[in-house]
Every structure is written in structure tokens, then in C-alpha cells.
Amino acid sequence: MNTQLPRILAIDDDQDWLNQIPLILDEECVVDGFPTVDQGMQAIQQGDYDIILLDINFEGDNRSGLDLFRRIHAVDRGADVIVISGETNSERLLAIFNAGASLCVSKPASPDQIREAVRKTLRNREIRFRALHLATSADPKVGPVLVGNSPVMLRLRADILRVVNSKAENILLTGESGSGKEVVAKTIAMQGGRTGKMVVVNCGALSDGLIEAELFGHTKGSFTGAVGERVGAFEAANGGYIFLDEVGEMPLHQQPKLLRVLQERSFQKIGTNHETPVNFRMIAATHVDLDKAVEEKKFREDLKYRIAREVIHIPSLRERIEDIPELVAWYLATVHAHRNKKFTNEAMELLQAYSWPGNVRQLHSVVETLCNRCTENVVREKDVCQVIPEVSTIFTSQVTKALVGRYGSQLVTSEKRRFEKAIIEAHGDRTKAAEILGLSRATFFRKAKDLGLVKTRVMGG
């Protein structure tokens, strides 16, 4: 047996179905199958499984799927559970999801549906474990962790390595607010072969009158209010890095002083006439288009060329939406109180469909809000809609938002598929379709209308 393959446990009272699972997942997984609840639980207690394929109705056994699911989690919280069932009761399915099931596949399911569900769950497990590994093994001496493996993040890591190896004295980071420019600056400082020291100055937060004192310091009595000597940022950064955040917002008449210290690597403290030499490397960051600022006479062209000897662009979150699951997993892994929280695939898809104007900073804020609001350990798409109302428009107009908000998009889609199948089998005869589903004609029309399958009752057969 190849122990490197993922281990799958199937628990289902349909022996024919159990016999099919190893054939469907042949060469991808090692599969064990058992037809009873007790046999399945014994297998879980004796072995470690990555995924459990679980039916929730067992003939001759009055234990519910939710009971079984809770027993599984009590024994092995590391396994992901995929519900594969012909269950049509939305409330029961919803209870399973609230308890933490990863996916639900409706019977009858095709081999491709089973394979895709397993592969998707394995991909999500890999993302979670990678984030947990980063959270537990991160070395503060190396610098902050850059989360994500999208193409743009791989390029970003390559750019960081390039400027670190070049020993560039002046580096410019560009990118939108909240995209992580300070994290990249800290990474460069820690990997730059110096002390790892980095002094941060937010140029956009300083008033015009304070910038010079903040950057260069002052002597006692050099101006009204200078009750003592102050060490400026450039002096404090001696031997390390100075990070000038939002440098594009520095007042125009203050820019020549910055240009001079970058050229000469020396400065004059306010209240003195002598030059103080300083050994530093500078990282500047801005969300401002400096070329446009130069054209509008808001930024000096010579200063732009001086600070932009090496330029690194920090991608927006919109440019790397494939990193969102790992960023969420990283946040959950680093906040102990939220480590048991789980996002459904549909909730994650909504997060990936949003535009994120506030970038990673906004994502972390939203994830924190979602985790704090959800009393259950599962964050579903309706929760995302409540925190980010704009994403509710992502749902198809045929499905009412109220229905989605109550049951979640996956359950609504499953219910819609069930109704469509009955209508097809009935050759469009709605009355017969209601009989196939075991519903009254009135109930059928009410639910079909909610699902967007009929517009008015006169459309019935």
C-alpha cells in the first residue's frame, strides 16, 4: 500500500455504491469502505483518514447523519467530511453544514462529481496545512511571512530577492493602500544583510511643520517647544533601513531636504550647522502615481529618479484572488480563538468574487468580523453577504436572496437541480412533477417559484 496517497473512508449502507468508490478514485487515493455506522466509527478510531465520504441515512439505524457527523469530529477533527446522500430535507442538510461538513454531493452522483469533490477537498486541505505550517514555523529573524503562491506573488518574491542581492540603497514600493507594502519593506530589511532594523515614517500622517524634526531631529531650544534633544528618523536608522511610507504625499517644499540626504548620506539636525554622516538604506512606498504627480508639479522629478532606483510593484488582492483561501487559512491559523472556524466553499467563492478595494488589510478585517459574528464554527455564504452586502448581487436573479440567505447557495442549487430533474422526467407536466417529488401541487409551485423555475401558477401542466 502506498502510504503517500490520501486515505479515504466511505461509510454508506449501499454496498454497490461502496464497491464503486475505489474504482472511481483508483490510483488517486487509498479507499476503505464500510456499510454500517459502527464499522465506520471503528475504522476511524483505528486509522487516520484525510476525507470521509458519508451517507446520512442508514436503513435500520435510527441514528441521524448529524449524530454520526458529531461522533466523527469527536474522534478525528482532522478529517474532512463530504456528505454524499439522497437526503432532500434542507433543514437536515443545513444542520450538517453548520456542524462543519466540507461539501455535499447529491445522489445519484456521477464518477466525475465524486472525483471533483475529493480533489477540491484535498486542495483545500493542502492550503490549510500550508498556512498552519507557515503560522507555526515562521522565524521572526527572517521577516514577516508573505502568504500566497499565485504567479504575481512568485514574481514579488523574486523581485525582493533581486533587490536584496543588489544591495540597492534606494528602493521604491508601489501599490494600492492595504496591499502590504510595509510587510514587503520589513521582509527586505530582515533579508538585507544588515541588522534588520527598520525605522518607519508615515509621511502622509505628519503635519508640514513636523516633517523636518521627525526626519532629522533637533537640539534643545532650537525652536519653541523643543524642550529636549530629539533623534531624527535618519539618525535612528543608522546601520539599517528607513521606511518612508506614503512618500508621494510629502509637501513639495520639503522634498529638496529629502533629496539632499539621499544624495549626500548626511543631514543637519535642526539647531546645528554641522553635517552628521549617516549610513542607511531607504525604502519608500506610495500609492500615488509619481509620474502623474511630477506632471502636476506635486512631486520633484529628480527626487522621483533618486528614490526609484529599484522599483517593486505590490499586487492588489484583485490581481491574486487565488491566494484568498490561503490568506484566510493563514489568518485562522494565527488567531488561536478562530482555529476551529471553517469557511464553506461557497463562502470562499464569494470572497474571491469581491473586488476588495481595501486589499489584504480589508480581507483580514472582514475575516475577523465574520469569525466574531458566527456563533457556529462554520462561516457560510449568507454570513459573507451580511458583512459584505455588495456580494449578494453575485447570486443569479432567478434565486431569491432570502432563500439563499436562509439555506445557502449550495443547498439552493441542489434543490433547484432536484426540481429540474423531476420536471424533465414529467415531460414538463408540473402536476406530475409534484407527484414525483411527493409534494402537493401548491407546495410544488411555491418552491418552484422561489427557485425561479416558474413565474406564475398558470404555467403548470
C-alpha positions in Angstrom: 0.0 0.0 0.0 1.3 3.4 -1.0 1.0 5.4 2.2 1.7 8.7 0.4 -1.7 8.6 -1.3 -4.6 10.3 0.6 -6.7 8.0 2.7 -10.4 8.0 2.1 -13.1 6.3 4.2 -16.6 5.7 2.7 -19.5 4.9 5.1 -22.7 4.0 3.2 -25.3 1.3 3.5 -25.4 0.8 -0.2 -22.8 -1.9 -0.8 -22.9 -1.5 -4.6 -22.0 2.2 -4.2 -19.2 1.3 -1.8 -17.8 -1.1 -4.4 -17.7 1.8 -6.9 -15.8 4.3 -4.8 -12.3 2.5 -5.1 -12.8 2.2 -8.9 -13.7 5.9 -9.2 -10.7 7.1 -7.1 -8.3 4.4 -8.5 -4.6 5.5 -8.3 -5.5 8.8 -6.6 -6.5 7.6 -3.1 -6.5 4.6 -0.8 -10.1 3.8 -0.1 -11.7 1.8 2.8 -15.5 1.3 2.8 -17.9 0.1 5.4 -21.7 -0.3 5.2 -22.6 0.4 8.9 -22.2 3.2 11.3 -20.5 1.1 13.9 -18.0 -0.3 11.4 -17.2 3.1 10.1 -16.6 4.5 13.6 -14.4 1.6 14.4 -12.3 2.3 11.3 -12.0 6.0 12.3 -10.8 5.0 15.7 -8.2 2.7 14.3 -6.8 4.7 11.4 -6.1 8.3 10.2 -8.2 9.4 7.2 -7.9 12.6 5.2 -11.5 12.5 3.9 -14.7 10.7 5.0 -17.4 10.1 2.4 -20.6 10.0 4.5 -24.1 9.0 3.8 -26.5 10.4 6.4 -29.4 7.9 6.2 -28.8 4.2 7.1 -31.5 1.7 6.7 -32.4 0.1 10.1 -30.4 2.6 12.1 -32.2 5.5 13.7 -29.1 7.5 14.3 -29.1 10.7 12.1 -26.4 11.9 9.9 -25.8 14.8 12.3 -25.3 12.4 15.2 -22.8 10.4 13.1 -21.0 13.6 12.0 -20.6 14.8 15.5 -19.2 11.4 16.6 -16.7 11.6 13.7 -15.5 15.0 14.7 -15.2 13.9 18.4 -12.9 11.1 17.3 -11.0 12.8 14.5 -11.3 16.6 13.9 -8.5 16.5 11.2 -10.7 14.7 8.7 -12.8 16.5 6.1 -16.3 15.1 5.6 -18.1 15.1 2.2 -21.7 14.2 2.5 -22.9 12.0 -0.3 -26.6 11.4 0.1 -30.0 11.4 -1.4 -31.3 13.5 1.5 -33.7 16.2 0.4 -34.6 17.8 3.7 -32.9 21.2 3.5 -33.1 21.6 7.3 -31.2 18.4 7.9 -28.6 19.2 5.3 -28.2 22.7 6.8 -27.5 21.2 10.2 -24.7 19.1 8.7 -23.2 22.2 7.1 -23.4 24.2 10.3 -21.6 21.3 12.0 -18.7 21.6 9.6 -19.2 19.4 6.5 -16.9 20.4 3.7 -19.1 19.5 0.7 -22.4 17.9 -0.1 -22.9 15.8 -3.2 -26.5 14.7 -4.1 -27.2 11.1 -5.1 -27.2 9.8 -7.7 -23.7 11.2 -8.3 -21.5 10.6 -11.3 -17.9 9.5 -11.0 -16.7 12.9 -12.2 -18.7 14.6 -9.4 -17.1 12.3 -6.8 -13.6 12.8 -8.2 -14.0 16.6 -8.4 -15.4 16.8 -4.8 -12.5 14.8 -3.5 -9.9 16.7 -5.5 -11.3 20.0 -4.4 -11.3 19.0 -0.7 -7.7 17.8 -1.0 -6.7 21.1 -2.5 -8.4 22.9 0.4 -6.6 20.7 2.9 -3.3 21.4 1.3 -3.9 25.2 1.6 -4.9 24.9 5.2 -1.9 22.7 6.2 0.5 25.1 4.3 -0.9 28.1 6.2 -0.7 26.2 9.5 2.9 25.3 8.8 3.7 28.9 8.0 2.0 30.1 11.2 3.8 27.6 13.4 7.3 27.7 11.8 7.6 31.3 10.9 11.0 32.7 12.0 10.8 36.3 13.2 14.5 36.7 12.4 13.8 36.0 8.7 11.0 38.6 8.5 7.2 38.6 8.1 5.5 35.8 6.1 4.4 36.6 2.5 1.3 34.4 2.1 0.3 33.2 -1.3 1.6 31.2 -4.2 -0.1 32.9 -7.2 2.1 33.9 -10.2 2.2 37.5 -9.1 3.3 36.5 -5.6 6.1 34.3 -7.0 7.3 37.3 -9.1 7.1 39.5 -6.0 9.4 37.1 -4.0 11.8 37.1 -7.0 11.8 40.9 -7.0 12.6 41.0 -3.3 15.4 38.6 -3.7 16.8 40.6 -6.6 16.9 44.0 -4.7 18.3 42.3 -1.6 21.1 40.7 -3.6 21.8 44.0 -5.5 22.3 45.8 -2.1 20.3 48.7 -3.5 20.4 51.8 -1.4 17.1 53.3 -2.5 14.0 51.2 -3.2 10.5 52.2 -4.2 7.5 50.1 -3.4 4.3 50.9 -5.4 0.8 49.6 -4.9 -2.6 50.3 -3.6 -3.3 51.1 0.0 -3.7 48.0 2.1 -1.8 45.8 -0.4 1.1 45.0 2.1 3.8 47.5 1.2 5.1 47.7 4.8 5.2 43.9 5.0 7.4 43.8 1.9 9.6 46.6 3.4 10.1 44.6 6.6 10.9 41.5 4.5 13.6 43.4 2.6 15.0 44.9 5.8 15.2 41.5 7.5 16.8 39.8 4.5 19.1 42.7 3.6 22.2 41.5 5.3 22.2 44.3 7.9 20.9 44.5 11.4 17.3 44.0 10.3 16.5 47.4 11.9 13.9 49.5 10.1 12.6 52.9 11.2 9.1 53.7 9.9 8.0 57.2 9.0 4.5 57.8 7.7 4.9 60.9 5.5 1.2 61.2 4.9 0.4 61.4 8.7 2.9 64.2 9.6 2.0 67.9 9.5 4.1 70.1 7.4 5.8 71.7 10.4 6.8 68.3 12.0 8.3 66.6 9.0 11.8 68.1 9.3 12.0 67.4 13.0 10.7 63.9 12.5 13.3 63.1 9.8 16.4 65.0 11.1 15.8 65.6 14.7 16.5 68.8 16.7 18.6 70.2 19.5 17.2 71.5 22.8 15.9 75.1 22.4 16.2 75.1 18.6 12.6 76.3 18.3 9.6 77.0 20.6 8.6 73.8 22.2 11.9 72.0 21.7 12.4 71.2 25.4 14.9 68.5 24.8 17.1 66.9 22.1 15.4 64.7 19.6 16.9 61.9 17.5 15.5 62.0 14.0 14.5 59.0 11.9 17.6 59.1 9.7 19.9 59.1 12.7 17.9 56.3 14.3 18.1 54.3 11.1 21.9 54.4 11.0 23.2 50.9 10.1 19.7 49.8 8.9 16.8 50.8 6.9 14.4 53.8 6.9 10.9 53.2 5.5 9.2 56.3 4.2 5.6 55.3 3.8 3.3 57.4 1.5 6.3 59.4 0.3 4.1 60.7 -2.5 2.2 62.8 0.0 5.2 64.8 1.2 4.8 68.5 0.7 6.7 69.8 -2.3 8.8 72.4 -0.4 10.1 69.7 1.9 11.2 67.4 -0.8 14.6 69.1 -1.5 15.7 68.3 2.0 14.9 64.6 1.5 16.7 64.7 -1.9 19.7 66.1 -0.2 20.0 63.5 2.5 19.6 60.7 -0.1 22.3 62.2 -2.3 24.8 63.1 0.5 24.0 60.4 3.1 24.3 63.2 5.7 22.0 65.7 7.3 21.8 68.7 9.5 19.8 68.4 12.8 17.6 71.4 13.4 19.5 73.9 15.6 23.0 72.9 14.4 25.2 73.9 11.4 27.3 70.8 11.1 26.7 67.7 9.0 26.0 64.3 10.5 27.0 61.4 8.3 24.6 58.5 8.3 24.8 55.0 6.9 21.3 53.8 5.9 19.3 52.2 3.1 16.0 53.8 2.1 12.7 52.1 1.2 9.9 54.4 0.1 6.3 53.4 -0.6 3.4 55.2 -2.3 0.0 54.5 -3.8 0.3 57.8 -5.7 1.2 57.7 -9.4 4.5 59.6 -9.2 4.7 60.2 -13.0 1.4 62.0 -12.8 2.4 63.8 -9.6 5.5 65.1 -11.4 3.4 66.3 -14.4 1.1 68.1 -11.9 4.1 69.7 -10.2 3.3 68.0 -6.9 6.5 65.8 -6.8 10.0 66.6 -7.9 11.3 64.7 -10.9 14.8 64.5 -9.6 13.6 63.1 -6.3 11.5 60.5 -8.1 14.5 59.3 -10.0 16.5 59.2 -6.8 14.1 57.1 -4.8 13.1 54.8 -7.7 16.5 53.3 -8.5 14.8 49.9 -7.8 11.1 49.6 -8.1 8.9 46.8 -6.8 5.1 46.7 -7.5 3.0 45.1 -4.8 0.0 43.4 -6.4 -3.6 44.3 -5.4 -5.7 41.5 -4.0 -7.7 41.6 -7.2 -4.6 40.5 -9.0 -4.2 37.4 -6.9 -7.7 36.2 -5.9 -6.4 32.6 -6.0 -4.4 33.5 -2.8 -7.6 34.3 -0.8 -8.2 30.8 0.6 -4.6 30.7 1.8 -4.8 34.2 3.3 -8.0 33.2 5.1 -6.4 30.0 6.3 -3.3 31.9 7.5 -5.4 34.3 9.5 -7.4 31.4 11.1 -4.1 29.6 11.9 -2.5 32.6 13.6 -5.5 33.6 15.7 -5.9 30.8 18.3 -9.5 31.7 19.1 -10.5 31.1 15.5 -8.5 28.0 14.7 -11.6 25.8 14.6 -13.5 28.1 12.2 -14.2 26.8 8.8 -15.3 28.6 5.6 -17.6 26.7 3.2 -16.5 26.5 -0.4 -19.4 28.8 -1.4 -18.4 31.4 1.2 -14.8 31.3 -0.1 -16.1 31.7 -3.7 -18.0 34.8 -2.6 -14.8 36.3 -1.0 -13.0 35.6 -4.3 -15.7 37.2 -6.3 -15.5 40.5 -4.4 -13.3 43.4 -5.7 -11.5 44.2 -2.4 -10.8 47.9 -2.7 -9.1 47.8 0.7 -6.9 44.8 -0.4 -5.4 42.4 2.2 -6.0 44.8 5.1 -9.7 44.8 4.3 -9.8 41.0 3.9 -8.3 40.4 7.3 -10.8 42.8 8.8 -13.7 41.1 7.1 -12.5 37.6 8.2 -12.1 38.8 11.8 -15.7 40.2 11.7 -17.1 37.0 10.2 -15.3 34.9 12.8 -16.5 37.1 15.7 -20.1 37.2 14.4 -20.6 33.5 13.7 -21.6 31.5 16.7 -21.2 28.3 14.8 -17.7 27.0 13.7 -18.8 27.3 10.1 -18.8 30.6 8.1 -21.3 30.3 5.2 -22.2 32.5 2.2 -25.1 34.1 4.0 -22.7 35.3 6.6 -20.5 36.8 3.9 -23.5 38.6 2.4 -24.3 40.2 5.8 -20.8 41.5 6.3 -20.2 42.5 2.6 -23.7 43.3 1.2 -22.4 44.0 -2.2 -21.6 40.3 -2.9 -25.3 39.4 -2.7 -25.6 40.6 -6.3 -23.4 37.7 -7.4 -26.3 35.3 -6.9 -28.4 34.6 -10.0 -31.5 36.8 -10.2 -33.6 33.6 -10.5 -32.9 32.6 -7.0 -34.3 34.9 -4.3 -31.8 36.4 -1.9 -34.0 35.4 1.0 -33.8 31.8 0.1 -30.1 31.9 -0.4 -29.7 33.8 2.9 -31.7 31.1 4.7 -30.2 27.9 3.2 -27.0 28.9 1.4 -26.3 28.7 -2.4 -25.2 25.1 -2.4 -28.4 23.8 -0.9 -30.5 26.1 -3.1 -28.6 24.8 -6.2 -29.1 21.2 -5.1 -32.8 21.8 -4.5 -33.1 23.5 -7.9 -31.4 20.6 -9.6 -33.8 18.2 -8.0 -36.9 20.1 -9.2 -35.5 20.4 -12.7 -34.9 16.7 -12.8 -38.5 16.0 -11.8 -39.9 18.4 -14.4 -37.8 16.7 -17.1 -39.0 13.3 -16.0 -42.6 14.6 -16.1 -42.0 16.0 -19.6 -43.0 19.4 -18.4 -46.1 18.3 -16.6 -45.9 20.3 -13.3 -48.6 18.3 -11.7 -46.8 15.1 -12.4 -43.5 16.6 -11.3 -45.1 17.4 -8.0 -46.2 13.8 -7.6 -42.6 12.6 -8.4 -41.3 14.8 -5.7 -44.0 13.7 -3.3 -45.3 17.3 -2.9 -48.7 18.8 -3.1 -49.3 20.9 -6.3 -49.5 24.1 -4.2 -46.2 23.3 -2.4 -44.5 22.4 -5.7 -45.5 25.8 -7.3 -44.4 27.8 -4.2 -41.0 26.2 -4.1 -40.6 26.2 -7.9 -41.4 29.9 -8.0 -38.8 30.6 -5.2 -36.2 28.7 -7.2 -37.0 30.7 -10.4 -38.4 27.7 -12.3 -41.9 29.1 -12.8 -43.1 32.6 -13.0 -46.8 32.1 -12.2 -49.0 29.2 -11.3 -50.7 29.3 -14.8 -47.5 27.8 -16.2 -48.3 24.5 -14.6 -49.2 21.4 -16.7 
